[in-house]
Amino acid sequence: MEKQGRLLAIDYGARNIGLACSDELRLLAQPLPSIPNAGRKELVRKLKAVIVELDIREALLGMPLNMDGTRGESVLKMEQVLEDLKKDLKIPLTGVDERLSTIEALEIWQTMNPRQKKRYRSVDSLAAALILERYLKER
């Protein structure tokens, strides 16, 4: 199997931004520490550091579509974040459906033992890992 490079999944939230990355073959998702949402400049700085450190080749940004698949107000906001990050990060960045990922992550989080929670680091990064796992399965 040919090396494709790591993917980074971003679950953007008002307080925290969850992150997860794939392995180089894009088979597995691994949660990373979440980033407190301290503004765009700080987010870009931290994302650039992660991209360089892990040799990320492409990124995904969760898009909160409505349950019927339509684009609501929150998707419009995320599309602006997507466009801003595309300019700043200089790697391919794609918006992907994240419907129910946070709710699913919260449900899973509540059933986890402390050791499992430590592995996933935060519910935000668990949500990012779920987004990435779905994306990898669909490819």
Phi, psi and omega per residue, in radians:
M1 nan 2.341 -3.091
E2 -1.369 2.467 3.098
K3 -1.201 2.212 -3.112
Q4 -1.867 -0.336 -3.074
G5 1.674 2.691 -3.070
R6 -1.272 2.553 3.036
L7 -1.857 2.497 3.056
L8 -1.991 2.233 3.053
A9 -1.815 2.396 -3.104
I10 -2.140 2.097 3.048
D11 -1.864 1.694 -3.017
Y12 -1.406 2.160 3.097
G13 -2.249 2.859 -3.121
A14 -1.103 -0.628 -3.126
R15 -1.759 -0.751 -3.094
N16 -2.329 2.670 3.092
I17 -2.055 1.990 3.133
G18 -1.420 2.511 -3.134
L19 -2.292 2.554 3.015
A20 -2.607 2.635 3.097
C21 -2.292 2.787 3.095
S22 -1.674 2.976 2.952
D23 -1.375 3.086 -3.069
E24 -1.175 -0.442 3.114
L25 -1.543 -0.060 3.134
R26 1.068 0.789 3.111
L27 -1.856 -0.623 -3.033
L28 -2.132 2.629 3.081
A29 -1.932 2.396 3.122
Q30 -2.257 2.211 3.111
P31 -1.209 2.609 3.072
L32 -2.097 2.889 3.080
P33 -1.027 2.421 3.090
S34 -1.297 2.842 -3.124
I35 -2.017 2.246 3.029
P36 -1.103 2.415 3.141
N37 -1.389 1.652 -3.102
A38 -1.939 0.476 3.111
G39 1.855 2.816 -3.032
R40 -1.098 -0.782 -3.099
K41 -1.050 -0.781 -3.137
E42 -1.176 -0.689 3.103
L43 -1.071 -0.832 -3.131
V44 -1.065 -0.759 3.135
R45 -1.031 -0.819 -3.104
K46 -1.225 -0.686 3.101
L47 -1.121 -0.717 3.097
K48 -1.054 -0.701 3.124
A49 -1.111 -0.756 3.117
V50 -1.116 -0.746 -3.129
I51 -1.043 -0.780 -3.140
V52 -1.222 -0.847 -3.075
E53 -1.036 -0.719 -3.060
L54 -1.764 0.050 -3.114
D55 0.950 0.933 3.130
I56 -1.272 2.326 -3.121
R57 -1.780 -0.374 -3.054
E58 -2.756 2.658 -3.140
A59 -2.290 2.700 3.098
L60 -2.135 2.426 3.079
L61 -2.075 2.163 3.133
G62 -1.129 2.274 3.133
M63 -1.951 2.094 -3.064
P64 -1.414 1.310 3.114
L65 -1.158 2.706 3.034
N66 -1.179 2.831 -3.104
M67 -1.008 -0.521 3.137
D68 -1.534 0.122 3.094
G69 1.540 -0.024 3.132
T70 -1.411 2.860 -3.131
R71 -1.684 2.098 3.100
G72 -1.789 -2.933 -3.111
E73 -1.047 -0.699 -3.120
S74 -1.169 -0.542 3.079
V75 -1.190 -0.679 3.115
L76 -1.059 -0.699 3.086
K77 -1.127 -0.746 -3.117
M78 -1.203 -0.536 3.072
E79 -1.119 -0.613 3.079
Q80 -1.198 -0.727 3.072
V81 -1.050 -0.770 3.128
L82 -1.004 -0.844 -3.131
E83 -1.119 -0.728 3.117
D84 -1.098 -0.785 -3.131
L85 -1.171 -0.620 3.097
K86 -1.006 -0.749 -3.131
K87 -1.157 -0.696 -3.034
D88 -1.437 -0.604 -2.983
L89 -1.535 -0.445 3.074
K90 1.091 0.484 2.977
I91 -2.280 2.765 3.095
P92 -1.029 2.326 -3.128
L93 -2.334 2.190 -3.067
T94 -2.147 2.430 3.020
G95 -1.451 2.330 3.136
V96 -2.272 2.650 -3.134
D97 -1.080 2.237 3.106
E98 -2.114 0.314 -3.102
R99 -0.829 2.250 3.057
L100 1.179 0.055 -3.101
S101 -1.103 -0.699 -3.134
T102 -1.220 -0.722 3.112
I103 -1.113 -0.782 3.105
E104 -1.081 -0.733 3.131
A105 -1.093 -0.733 3.117
L106 -1.095 -0.721 3.127
E107 -1.123 -0.759 3.113
I108 -1.150 -0.754 -3.108
W109 -0.975 -0.729 -3.097
Q110 -1.162 -0.388 -3.135
T111 -1.649 -0.099 -3.053
M112 -1.416 2.593 3.005
N113 -1.494 2.923 -3.087
P114 -0.987 -0.604 3.141
R115 -1.161 -0.735 3.110
Q116 -1.147 -0.726 3.117
K117 -1.067 -0.645 3.124
K118 -1.122 -0.670 3.124
R119 -1.118 -0.757 -3.102
Y120 -1.480 -0.186 2.997
R121 1.244 -0.861 3.098
S122 -2.761 2.795 3.106
V123 -1.105 -0.508 3.126
D124 -1.162 -0.738 3.113
S125 -1.265 -0.542 3.033
L126 -1.099 -0.747 3.096
A127 -1.077 -0.737 3.109
A128 -1.099 -0.702 3.117
A129 -1.122 -0.676 3.109
L130 -1.137 -0.727 3.102
I131 -1.057 -0.798 -3.115
L132 -1.167 -0.752 3.125
E133 -1.042 -0.777 3.109
R134 -1.064 -0.784 -3.139
Y135 -1.059 -0.793 -3.125
L136 -1.122 -0.665 3.124
K137 -1.152 -0.620 -3.112
E138 -1.297 -0.319 -3.103
R139 -1.567 nan nan
